[in-house]
Amino acid sequence: MGYDTRFEGEFKITPALDEKTREIFQHWVDYDPNDVYDASHSDDVYDASHPNRYMQWILYDNETLIFDEESEKFSGYVSWLRYLIKNVFAPNGYKLNGAMRWMGEDILDSGAIQIENNKIIVRGSDRYGDIINDEYPAPTSDSEVDSSSKQKKINLLKKSPEKT
């Protein structure tokens, strides 16, 4: 058992993702922390800089980011959005825009996430009734975009074994 949260809405990505950026994004969709294939590559298998072990945002048509309705118990959804914007989308010249509502199992746990040109605005309350009123500015310079993290993700794509 766990705690489920449902989402309604979408975030548009402009321009449409190129193949390289789509592959970097897809790495996080396919990432399974239980697939440790070689201890000597453990730093490449699990990058502790990302929000948590499972990312459940998915691409629809290379232009739209949505929640994977097939998955359950997605935690860290705003942290993942911040991570993806900073490390995948912004460094490659992409902007996210759109809105999404979330509804948790608890009636108090609901709200909305709005993204305007990579700026994230979160309004609502958590399952304990605490008010959420957060804004995360869009990265505006190369110093705010983690280029070493971007290179590490590219290296991950080169080193990842094929799934069997």
Residue pairs with C-beta under 8 A, 6 or more apart in sequence:
2 72
2 73
3 73
3 75
3 104
3 105
3 127
4 72
4 73
4 104
4 105
5 73
5 74
5 75
5 77
5 102
5 103
5 104
5 105
5 109
6 67
6 102
6 103
6 104
7 66
7 67
7 77
7 100
7 101
7 102
7 103
8 100
8 101
8 103
9 66
9 98
9 99
9 100
9 101
9 112
9 113
10 60
10 64
10 65
10 66
10 98
10 100
11 64
11 65
11 66
11 81
11 96
11 97
11 98
11 99
11 100
11 115
12 63
12 64
12 65
12 96
12 97
12 98
13 59
13 62
13 63
13 64
13 65
13 89
13 94
13 95
13 96
14 63
14 94
14 95
14 97
15 93
15 94
16 61
16 62
16 63
17 25
17 59
17 62
17 63
17 94
18 92
20 92
20 154
21 88
21 89
21 92
21 94
22 59
22 62
23 157
24 88
24 150
24 153
24 154
24 157
25 59
25 84
25 88
26 59
27 153
27 156
27 157
27 160
28 50
28 55
28 84
28 88
29 55
29 57
29 58
29 59
29 68
30 163
31 53
31 54
31 55
33 45
33 46
33 53
33 54
35 45
35 163
36 42
36 45
36 46
37 45
37 161
38 45
41 159
44 152
44 155
44 156
44 159
46 53
47 149
47 152
47 153
47 156
49 83
49 146
49 149
50 80
50 83
51 76
51 79
51 80
51 82
51 83
52 75
52 76
52 79
52 80
54 71
54 74
55 80
55 84
56 67
56 68
56 71
56 74
56 77
56 80
57 65
57 66
57 67
57 68
57 77
57 80
57 81
57 84
58 65
58 66
58 67
58 68
59 65
59 66
60 66
65 84
65 96
65 98
67 74
67 77
67 100
68 74
77 102
77 113
78 113
78 120
78 122
78 134
78 136
81 96
81 113
81 115
81 120
82 120
82 136
85 96
85 115
85 118
85 120
85 138
85 139
86 139
86 144
86 145
86 146
86 149
87 145
87 146
87 149
87 150
87 153
88 94
88 150
88 153
89 95
89 96
89 118
90 118
90 138
90 139
90 145
91 145
91 146
91 147
91 150
92 150
95 117
95 118
96 115
96 117
96 118
97 115
97 116
97 117
98 114
98 115
99 112
99 113
99 114
99 115
100 112
100 113
101 110
101 111
101 112
101 113
102 109
102 110
102 111
102 112
102 113
102 124
103 109
103 110
104 110
104 126
104 127
105 127
106 127
108 125
108 126
108 127
108 128
108 129
109 124
109 125
109 126
109 127
110 124
110 125
111 122
111 123
111 124
111 125
111 132
112 122
112 123
112 124
113 120
113 121
113 122
114 120
114 121
114 122
114 123
115 121
117 138
118 138
118 139
119 135
119 136
119 137
119 138
120 134
120 135
120 136
121 134
121 135
121 136
122 132
122 133
122 134
122 135
122 136
123 132
123 133
124 131
124 132
125 131
125 132
126 132
139 145
